[in-house]
Amino acid sequence: MNAILGARIRSIREAKAITQEQIAEKLNWSRQKYARLEKGLIDISYASISAIAQILGTEINEITSAVSNEKVEEPIYRGNGRNNQEDMFLFINEMIDTFYAHRRLYNSVRQVDGNE
């Protein structure tokens, strides 16, 4: 559970572009101790979660919800009537079409540059 909470804290911290050093300084901790907390190597107290949430400008439940949320299972059927393989096929087809369009554009620009 510590690893899950630590990973959630890290993702919120990175999303807000805050460094480990900045948070550690506000907690009066070393950066190494704070890094161990994010890695889940040390126990995380409620007081620590509360202080970190305040520093990050977020609610405590935004951190702890990573633990309490249950995994939602996907339905067996697809809403559009296609199965996952068909979706993947269409996705790959679109990628290939995009690649060839970019290649044609690149070649046309190269030919124009070569003529000048």
C-alpha positions, 0 to 999 in steps of 0.5 A: 500500500505504501508503494501505491500511495507513494506512486500517487503522490509522485504523479501528483507532484510531477503533474504540478511541476514540483521537485522532491527537494521543494517538498522535502524542504517544506516537510523539514526532511531530507530529499532522500527520506522523501524519495524513499516515501515516494518509492514506498520504502517507508511507512506513510502516516496520515499526518504525512499524507495530510502535510504533503496534500497541503503542500501540493495544493490538493485534497487528501482523498486525491492521494488516498483514492488510488488505494480505495478505487476498485478496478473497473472491469471492461464489458465483454462486448464493444459498444460499436459492435466491433471486437478489440482485434478489429479496433487494433486493425483499424488503428494500425491501418490509420497509422500506416496511412498517416506514415505514407501521407507523411512520406509523400509530403516529405518526398514532395518537399524534397523534390521542390527543394532539389529543383531550386 
